[in-house]
């Protein structure tokens, strides 16, 4: 019998503790090791037994979740999923949590409400299972995706619902390269490390990091203050320019479009694709259609297979494609799936990907 994923729930709300326990115990692969009303109670429980995953509230009495998280990661790294309400003010706090080492985040705008359990349950269990796969050696520096717990059980749709497959027609070569990047769990810090290594004249870039609305704006603002390239949350119609990075807004798909020799982004609503919105598959397919061999595709750390099909389509359209290697990935799911489909030209550790972008740029 496979070992179950043991979870420690830390939250000052009894109703939230009860709700999370009920939701997680519905999965035969998950068991609740213990619950705690605050970090001090949790610390005593950790002396007795170490869980596989911790769910951690942000605002608690006696010690806030961020402080506890930092102490935990400096002493005994354990995959941690933060639980927080979706607020603009809270988005900055949760970015700090991801920087401090949280693997993922559950947005609990509905959590604890009995009538929302059916809608939330699948997503909550998916987040916890994903966190259990995080590599403990990288959790200390890892920051993950932020997922809404309000998306219910959904049929897994492909990029066909947003745009047709590439036609296979060759794209005219341009003098500008466009870089398309996809990431999920562990991606926020991976993207920071990657973008900080790029010079101000780096090729134009479009990025999908699995995040809900409001959080992508705070994430882009943070990166803009750290990097030589200019980083912003994408707006429909934004041009893709050298030295600029556009991050897909949460809860919206982002597509790459071409008009003459000019690239721009189209930001659209639509159904979940590969159970995500924004979806990497949607971005990569649009790049295959609009950029072809003028594009470079990069798939980074993340759980699941979003981006694997799209990367294969980019590869078939003549784009140069790179996957982050297993050793530097928090979760190797997305790169592994892209490699398995045969759509990856090269596998590189995180600290070599920026250099590869610049080498590829020189060929244009």
SEROVEX-753848 format. One line per field, with one value per residue (C-alpha): residue number from 0; residue in one letter; chain; z, x, y. Coordinates in nm, 2 decimals. Each point is the difference from the previous one (the first is absolute). Example, Ala and Ser with C-alpha at 12.3 -4.5 7.8 and 13.67 -1.06 7.14 Angstrom:
BEGIN
rotor 0/1
dopa A/S
mardo A/A
zz 0.78/-0.07
xx 1.23/0.14
yy -0.45/0.34
! end
This chain:
BEGIN
rotor 0/1/2/3/4/5/6/7/8/9/10/11/12/13/14/15/16/17/18/19/20/21/22/23/24/25/26/27/28/29/30/31/32/33/34/35/36/37/38/39/40/41/42/43/44/45/46/47/48/49/50/51/52/53/54/55/56/57/58/59/60/61/62/63/64/65/66/67/68/69/70/71/72/73/74/75/76/77/78/79/80/81/82/83/84/85/86/87/88/89/90/91/92/93/94/95/96/97/98/99/100/101/102/103/104/105/106/107/108/109/110/111/112/113/114/115/116/117/118/119/120/121/122/123/124/125/126/127/128/129/130/131/132/133/134/135/136/137/138/139/140/141/142/143/144/145/146/147/148/149/150/151/152/153/154/155/156/157/158/159/160/161/162/163/164/165/166/167/168/169/170/171/172/173/174/175/176/177/178/179/180/181/182/183/184/185/186/187/188/189/190/191/192/193/194/195/196/197/198/199/200/201/202/203/204/205/206/207/208/209/210/211/212/213/214/215/216/217/218/219/220/221/222/223/224/225/226/227/228/229/230/231/232/233/234/235/236/237/238/239/240/241/242/243/244/245/246/247/248/249/250/251/252/253/254/255/256/257/258/259/260/261/262/263/264/265/266/267/268/269/270/271/272/273/274/275/276/277/278/279/280/281/282/283/284/285/286/287/288/289/290/291/292/293/294/295/296/297/298/299/300/301/302/303/304/305/306/307/308/309/310/311/312/313/314/315/316/317/318/319/320/321/322/323/324/325/326/327/328/329/330/331/332/333/334/335/336/337/338/339/340/341/342/343/344/345/346/347/348/349/350/351/352/353/354/355/356/357/358/359/360/361/362/363
dopa X/X/X/X/X/X/X/X/X/X/X/X/X/X/X/X/X/X/X/X/X/X/X/X/X/X/X/X/X/X/X/X/X/X/X/X/X/X/X/X/X/X/X/X/X/X/X/X/X/X/X/X/X/X/X/X/X/X/X/X/X/X/X/X/X/X/X/X/X/X/X/X/X/X/X/X/X/X/X/X/X/X/X/X/X/X/X/X/X/X/X/X/X/X/X/X/X/X/X/X/X/X/X/X/X/X/X/X/X/X/X/X/X/X/X/X/X/X/X/X/X/X/X/X/X/X/X/X/X/X/X/X/X/X/X/X/X/X/X/X/X/X/X/X/X/X/X/X/X/X/X/X/X/X/X/X/X/X/X/X/X/X/X/X/X/X/X/X/X/X/X/X/X/X/X/X/X/X/X/X/X/X/X/X/X/X/X/X/X/X/X/X/X/X/X/X/X/X/X/X/X/X/X/X/X/X/X/X/X/X/X/X/X/X/X/X/X/X/X/X/X/X/X/X/X/X/X/X/X/X/X/X/X/X/X/X/X/X/X/X/X/X/X/X/X/X/X/X/X/X/X/X/X/X/X/X/X/X/X/X/X/X/X/X/X/X/X/X/X/X/X/X/X/X/X/X/X/X/X/X/X/X/X/X/X/X/X/X/X/X/X/X/X/X/X/X/X/X/X/X/X/X/X/X/X/X/X/X/X/X/X/X/X/X/X/X/X/X/X/X/X/X/X/X/X/X/X/X/X/X/X/X/X/X/X/X/X/X/X/X/X/X/X/X/X/X/X/X/X/X/X/X/X/X/X/X/X/X/X/X/X/X/X/X
mardo A/A/A/A/A/A/A/A/A/A/A/A/A/A/A/A/A/A/A/A/A/A/A/A/A/A/A/A/A/A/A/A/A/A/A/A/A/A/A/A/A/A/A/A/A/A/A/A/A/A/A/A/A/A/A/A/A/A/A/A/A/A/A/A/A/A/A/A/A/A/A/A/A/A/A/A/A/A/A/A/A/A/A/A/A/A/A/A/A/A/A/A/A/A/A/A/A/A/A/A/A/A/A/A/A/A/A/A/A/A/A/A/A/A/A/A/A/A/A/A/A/A/A/A/A/A/A/A/A/A/A/A/A/A/A/A/A/A/A/A/A/A/A/A/A/A/A/A/A/A/A/A/A/A/A/A/A/A/A/A/A/A/A/A/A/A/A/A/A/A/A/A/A/A/A/A/A/A/A/A/A/A/A/A/A/A/A/A/A/A/A/A/A/A/A/A/A/A/A/A/A/A/A/A/A/A/A/A/A/A/A/A/A/A/A/A/A/A/A/A/A/A/A/A/A/A/A/A/A/A/A/A/A/A/A/A/A/A/A/A/A/A/A/A/A/A/A/A/A/A/A/A/A/A/A/A/A/A/A/A/A/A/A/A/A/A/A/A/A/A/A/A/A/A/A/A/A/A/A/A/A/A/A/A/A/A/A/A/A/A/A/A/A/A/A/A/A/A/A/A/A/A/A/A/A/A/A/A/A/A/A/A/A/A/A/A/A/A/A/A/A/A/A/A/A/A/A/A/A/A/A/A/A/A/A/A/A/A/A/A/A/A/A/A/A/A/A/A/A/A/A/A/A/A/A/A/A/A/A/A/A/A/A/A
zz 0.00/-0.10/0.28/0.07/-0.01/0.36/0.05/0.29/-0.01/0.18/0.02/0.28/-0.14/0.13/-0.30/-0.25/0.18/-0.01/-0.37/-0.11/0.20/-0.16/-0.35/0.02/0.17/-0.30/-0.19/0.09/-0.07/0.27/0.38/0.26/0.23/0.24/0.02/0.19/0.09/-0.03/-0.07/0.37/0.01/-0.34/0.12/0.29/-0.25/-0.23/0.29/0.00/-0.38/-0.33/-0.26/-0.38/-0.05/0.22/-0.07/0.17/0.06/-0.05/0.27/0.35/0.36/0.18/-0.32/-0.36/-0.27/-0.18/0.31/0.08/-0.36/0.00/0.33/-0.13/-0.33/0.18/0.23/-0.16/-0.36/-0.06/-0.29/0.11/-0.16/0.12/0.05/-0.05/-0.11/-0.35/0.06/-0.16/0.33/0.06/-0.33/0.11/0.32/-0.20/-0.24/0.32/0.10/-0.33/0.03/0.35/-0.13/-0.04/-0.27/-0.08/0.11/0.05/-0.03/0.25/-0.10/0.04/0.21/0.31/-0.17/-0.01/-0.34/-0.16/0.10/-0.32/-0.21/0.20/0.09/-0.31/-0.03/0.37/-0.02/-0.33/0.17/0.30/-0.22/-0.22/0.30/0.12/-0.31/0.06/0.04/0.36/-0.10/-0.20/0.21/0.20/-0.31/-0.19/-0.06/-0.17/-0.19/0.17/-0.07/0.07/0.20/-0.18/-0.32/0.02/-0.16/-0.37/-0.32/-0.11/-0.32/-0.25/-0.17/-0.28/0.20/-0.04/-0.35/-0.27/-0.04/-0.20/-0.37/-0.07/-0.23/0.03/0.17/-0.17/0.20/0.19/0.16/0.34/0.22/0.24/0.31/0.14/0.36/0.20/0.37/0.29/0.34/0.10/-0.29/0.17/0.14/-0.30/-0.22/0.23/-0.02/-0.38/-0.07/0.24/-0.23/-0.31/-0.13/-0.09/-0.37/0.04/-0.26/0.05/0.23/0.09/0.31/0.14/0.37/0.15/0.23/0.06/-0.06/0.22/0.08/-0.34/0.02/0.34/-0.14/-0.31/0.21/0.23/-0.30/-0.16/0.30/0.00/-0.37/-0.28/-0.24/0.04/0.14/0.00/0.01/-0.35/-0.14/-0.31/-0.30/0.17/-0.24/0.05/0.01/0.06/0.37/0.10/0.18/0.00/0.26/-0.07/0.24/0.24/-0.11/-0.37/-0.29/-0.19/-0.37/-0.21/-0.33/-0.29/-0.22/-0.27/0.17/0.33/0.29/0.26/0.25/0.01/0.35/0.00/0.22/-0.06/0.16/0.20/-0.23/0.14/0.32/0.00/-0.09/-0.11/-0.18/-0.13/-0.27/-0.13/-0.01/-0.16/-0.27/-0.08/-0.04/-0.23/-0.22/0.01/0.05/-0.12/-0.02/0.13/0.34/0.29/0.25/0.36/0.24/0.36/0.33/0.06/0.08/-0.28/-0.37/-0.10/-0.28/-0.12/-0.30/-0.08/0.02/-0.25/-0.24/0.04/-0.07/-0.31/-0.12/0.01/0.34/0.23/0.32/0.34/0.32/0.35/0.13/0.29/0.24/0.00/-0.01/0.31/-0.19/-0.32/-0.13/-0.28/-0.14/0.02/-0.19/-0.27/-0.03/-0.02/-0.29/-0.20/-0.02/0.18/-0.17/0.31/0.37/0.22/0.37/0.10/0.03/-0.36/-0.17/-0.02/-0.16/-0.26/-0.08/-0.07/-0.21/-0.21/-0.03/-0.18/-0.28/-0.10
xx 0.00/0.13/0.10/-0.26/0.08/-0.01/-0.12/0.03/-0.27/0.09/-0.29/-0.15/-0.35/-0.17/-0.24/0.29/0.19/-0.32/-0.06/0.35/0.00/-0.33/0.12/0.34/-0.12/-0.23/0.32/0.12/0.36/-0.01/-0.03/-0.01/0.30/-0.12/-0.16/0.13/-0.16/0.32/0.37/0.09/-0.23/0.13/0.36/-0.08/-0.16/0.30/0.22/-0.20/-0.04/0.09/-0.28/0.04/-0.18/-0.11/-0.30/0.07/-0.23/0.15/-0.17/0.01/0.03/0.34/0.20/-0.10/0.04/0.29/0.21/-0.06/0.07/0.34/0.09/-0.11/0.20/0.32/-0.02/-0.19/-0.13/-0.34/-0.24/-0.24/-0.32/-0.12/-0.37/-0.12/-0.29/0.02/0.07/0.22/0.17/0.05/0.16/0.32/0.00/-0.03/0.28/0.21/-0.12/0.11/0.34/0.03/-0.05/-0.37/-0.06/-0.35/-0.30/-0.37/-0.23/-0.27/-0.26/-0.26/0.18/-0.20/-0.34/-0.19/-0.16/0.34/0.16/-0.09/0.14/0.32/0.09/0.17/0.22/0.10/0.10/0.19/0.20/0.10/0.10/0.20/0.18/0.09/0.21/0.21/0.38/0.09/0.35/-0.15/-0.30/0.21/0.03/-0.30/-0.31/-0.30/-0.31/-0.31/-0.32/-0.35/-0.21/-0.32/0.04/-0.20/0.04/0.05/0.05/0.36/-0.02/0.27/0.11/-0.25/-0.26/0.20/0.16/0.05/0.32/0.29/-0.04/0.36/0.06/0.36/0.03/0.21/0.32/0.03/0.29/-0.16/-0.04/-0.29/0.04/-0.30/0.02/-0.23/0.03/-0.21/0.09/0.34/-0.02/-0.01/0.35/0.13/-0.12/0.16/0.33/-0.03/-0.11/0.26/0.27/-0.12/0.13/-0.21/0.01/-0.12/-0.25/-0.37/-0.16/-0.35/-0.05/-0.28/0.04/-0.31/-0.15/-0.34/-0.10/0.15/0.31/0.16/0.00/0.19/0.23/0.09/0.05/0.24/0.20/0.02/0.17/0.26/0.08/0.17/-0.28/-0.33/-0.27/-0.37/-0.33/-0.12/-0.29/-0.19/0.19/0.33/0.29/0.28/0.32/0.37/0.08/-0.36/-0.17/-0.38/-0.16/-0.34/-0.27/-0.15/-0.33/0.06/0.16/0.29/0.06/0.29/-0.11/0.19/-0.08/0.26/0.34/-0.15/-0.11/-0.26/-0.21/-0.37/-0.15/-0.32/-0.25/-0.09/-0.03/0.27/0.25/0.20/-0.19/0.17/-0.08/0.24/0.12/0.35/-0.14/-0.20/0.30/0.23/-0.26/-0.05/0.38/0.02/-0.27/0.13/0.37/0.12/0.38/0.02/-0.10/0.19/-0.21/0.11/-0.19/0.09/-0.08/-0.36/-0.25/-0.21/0.03/-0.11/0.23/0.12/-0.23/0.06/0.38/-0.02/-0.19/0.26/0.27/-0.18/-0.04/0.38/0.03/0.30/-0.12/0.16/-0.12/0.13/0.18/-0.13/0.28/-0.09/-0.38/-0.21/-0.25/0.12/-0.35/-0.04/0.35/-0.01/-0.32/0.13/0.32/-0.21/-0.20/0.31/-0.04/0.32/0.33/0.21/-0.02/0.18/0.04/-0.18/0.33/0.09/-0.33/0.05/0.34/-0.17/-0.25/0.28/0.19/-0.31/-0.07/0.34/-0.12/-0.27
yy 0.00/0.34/0.24/0.27/0.37/0.12/0.35/0.24/0.28/0.33/0.25/0.20/-0.05/-0.32/0.00/0.02/-0.28/-0.21/0.08/-0.08/-0.32/-0.11/0.09/-0.16/-0.32/-0.07/-0.09/-0.35/0.11/0.27/-0.02/0.28/-0.05/0.28/0.34/0.31/0.33/0.20/-0.04/-0.07/-0.30/-0.11/0.02/-0.24/-0.24/0.02/-0.12/-0.33/-0.06/0.16/0.03/-0.02/0.33/0.29/0.23/0.33/0.30/0.35/0.20/-0.17/0.11/-0.02/-0.05/0.07/-0.26/0.17/0.02/-0.37/-0.09/0.17/-0.17/-0.34/0.04/0.10/-0.30/-0.29/0.06/-0.16/0.07/0.27/0.11/0.34/0.06/0.36/0.21/0.16/0.37/0.25/0.09/-0.37/-0.06/0.18/-0.21/-0.32/0.10/0.02/-0.34/-0.15/0.18/-0.15/-0.36/-0.07/-0.25/0.09/0.20/-0.07/0.30/-0.05/0.25/-0.28/-0.25/-0.09/0.06/-0.33/0.08/0.05/-0.32/-0.19/0.27/0.05/-0.36/-0.12/0.31/-0.01/-0.36/0.06/0.28/-0.21/-0.30/0.22/0.15/-0.35/-0.05/0.31/-0.07/0.08/0.10/0.30/0.08/0.25/0.22/-0.11/0.20/-0.15/0.06/0.15/-0.18/0.09/-0.24/0.12/-0.20/-0.31/-0.34/0.06/-0.20/0.03/0.22/0.05/0.32/-0.08/0.19/0.32/-0.03/-0.25/-0.21/0.15/-0.02/-0.11/0.29/0.14/0.34/0.26/0.05/0.33/0.17/-0.02/-0.31/-0.04/-0.22/-0.18/-0.14/-0.23/-0.08/-0.12/-0.14/0.15/0.24/0.33/-0.03/-0.18/0.29/0.25/-0.18/-0.03/0.36/0.15/-0.14/0.17/0.33/0.30/-0.08/-0.36/-0.12/0.07/-0.25/-0.13/-0.21/-0.22/-0.07/-0.17/0.27/0.14/0.37/0.27/-0.21/0.03/0.38/-0.01/-0.27/0.20/0.32/-0.19/-0.14/0.34/0.14/-0.28/-0.04/0.20/-0.09/0.17/-0.23/0.07/-0.18/-0.03/0.20/-0.09/0.14/0.06/-0.03/-0.25/0.21/-0.06/0.05/-0.05/-0.29/-0.05/-0.23/-0.14/0.14/-0.24/-0.16/0.10/-0.18/0.18/-0.07/0.12/0.17/0.14/0.30/0.04/-0.02/0.11/-0.23/0.09/-0.19/-0.07/-0.04/-0.20/-0.16/-0.36/-0.35/-0.17/-0.17/-0.29/0.11/0.34/0.36/0.14/-0.31/-0.07/-0.21/0.29/0.23/-0.26/-0.09/0.37/0.03/-0.30/0.16/0.36/-0.02/-0.34/-0.01/0.36/-0.13/-0.17/-0.20/-0.07/-0.22/0.01/-0.16/-0.10/-0.28/-0.15/0.01/0.35/0.12/-0.34/-0.01/0.36/-0.04/-0.29/0.22/0.28/-0.26/-0.13/0.36/0.06/0.17/-0.08/-0.16/-0.04/-0.18/0.06/-0.31/-0.22/0.09/0.37/-0.04/0.01/-0.23/-0.16/-0.08/0.26/-0.03/-0.38/-0.02/0.24/-0.21/-0.32/0.14/0.07/0.37/0.11/0.08/0.05/-0.07/0.25/0.09/0.32/0.20/-0.07/0.09/0.38/-0.05/-0.23/0.27/0.25/-0.25/-0.08/0.38/0.04/-0.23/0.25
! end
